[in-house]
Amino acid sequence: VLAPVNVANRPRAVLGLAVHNSETAEARSTLTPLGSQVSLALERVSLSEQLHIRQSEERFHSLVENASDLILILEQDGVITWSSPSVARVLELKPSDLLDQSFLQLVHPDDHGATLNLIEQVTLLSGTVKTRDLRFGSGSNAWRSMEVTLNNQLANPSLKGIVANARDV
């Protein structure tokens, strides 16, 4: 006697019980509800995991939305591929305006050499982290002194970039 185990309306397993022909009906009447209970238990686990993932994503999103630090993701050549919403608060710039722009455009011209050197040092080895003070331009044409930390995450498949964290100093 066989009873299916379904999760999200898709077959995932089969419960089986070997019985004599004379016991088939009784075994089926026992095994079918057991298969349904196992299916429900597995469905609850799946839903619980999905809820946990969703809550974790919402928490991360909320942290990034409300952070006072800038977070940018750069390509190896310094082109910005992602910027956090805090760019609007801290630098008075739209995060979308930074996309596909060079990181150097944010940095004071006198700091370009140090910035290029910093990016070069970080890209040499996966996981390398370097920190330096740089001046960033804002939407109001003022310069802000920021402590910038670059973290080489080019090999990380989730990021595929250099993560730049910057905070006011």
Salt bridges, closest charged atoms under 4 A:
GLU65 OE2 - HIS61 NE2 3.57
ASP110 OD2 - HIS108 ND1 3.84
ASP111 OD1 - ARG135 NH2 2.89
GLU147 OE1 - ARG167 NE 2.88
ASP168 OD2 - ARG144 NH2 2.19
